[in-house]
Amino acid sequence: MQRIEHDGYLVAIIYRDEDWVEGLNFVTPNEMFVQVGSWWYKKGRKLASHIHNDFERSAMRTQEMTYVKKGSMRVLLFDEQKNYIGDFILKEGDLAVYAYGGHGYEILEDDTKIIEAKNGPFIDVETDKTKFEDHC
């Protein structure tokens, strides 16, 4: 697992297919607005049935996660001032969690399939995002 930080902010966490460990492994720290974990159990393992309780939470920003089911993509990272700080490639089985700063994506293969998850509720694009030209 790789953590990318810039100017004291966590920008991204990269969790490669080979980073998986047996059991429950949370990729994100507890204080992030989006929580991502991996499960790896043997056949027959039972996990307790449960209901998530209503509990008011406050999230000041949207944070998201992408998982590559098939294909690959390039992820561009930016700081809070929209300055390019680097990029990396995610391939099949890899995921990344984005905390602060900005990000952009370039699909590298035909028929690439990505799953995205983020905290909600979703209001609208204008409220939730500031789009910009990255020139990368």
ChimeraX attribute file (.defattr): number of C-alpha atoms within 10 A of each C-alpha:
attribute: neighborCount
match mode: 1-to-1
recipient: residues
	/A:1	13
	/A:2	12
	/A:3	14
	/A:4	15
	/A:5	16
	/A:6	14
	/A:7	8
	/A:8	6
	/A:9	13
	/A:10	16
	/A:11	23
	/A:12	24
	/A:13	19
	/A:14	21
	/A:15	21
	/A:16	17
	/A:17	15
	/A:18	9
	/A:19	11
	/A:20	16
	/A:21	12
	/A:22	10
	/A:23	11
	/A:24	12
	/A:25	13
	/A:26	12
	/A:27	20
	/A:28	18
	/A:29	11
	/A:30	10
	/A:31	7
	/A:32	17
	/A:33	20
	/A:34	21
	/A:35	18
	/A:36	19
	/A:37	11
	/A:38	14
	/A:39	11
	/A:40	12
	/A:41	12
	/A:42	8
	/A:43	6
	/A:44	6
	/A:45	8
	/A:46	8
	/A:47	7
	/A:48	6
	/A:49	5
	/A:50	6
	/A:51	6
	/A:52	5
	/A:53	6
	/A:54	6
	/A:55	6
	/A:56	6
	/A:57	7
	/A:58	7
	/A:59	12
	/A:60	7
	/A:61	15
	/A:62	18
	/A:63	21
	/A:64	20
	/A:65	20
	/A:66	18
	/A:67	21
	/A:68	20
	/A:69	15
	/A:70	17
	/A:71	17
	/A:72	23
	/A:73	20
	/A:74	15
	/A:75	17
	/A:76	18
	/A:77	24
	/A:78	19
	/A:79	18
	/A:80	14
	/A:81	8
	/A:82	16
	/A:83	12
	/A:84	17
	/A:85	16
	/A:86	13
	/A:87	15
	/A:88	11
	/A:89	15
	/A:90	23
	/A:91	20
	/A:92	17
	/A:93	15
	/A:94	20
	/A:95	23
	/A:96	23
	/A:97	26
	/A:98	23
	/A:99	23
	/A:100	21
	/A:101	21
	/A:102	23
	/A:103	21
	/A:104	15
	/A:105	12
	/A:106	11
	/A:107	16
	/A:108	14
	/A:109	12
	/A:110	9
	/A:111	10
	/A:112	15
	/A:113	15
	/A:114	16
	/A:115	11
	/A:116	12
	/A:117	14
	/A:118	17
	/A:119	14
	/A:120	14
	/A:121	7
	/A:122	10
	/A:123	8
	/A:124	8
	/A:125	9
	/A:126	8
	/A:127	8
	/A:128	12
	/A:129	11
	/A:130	9
	/A:131	12
	/A:132	9
	/A:133	7
	/A:134	14
	/A:135	5
	/A:136	8
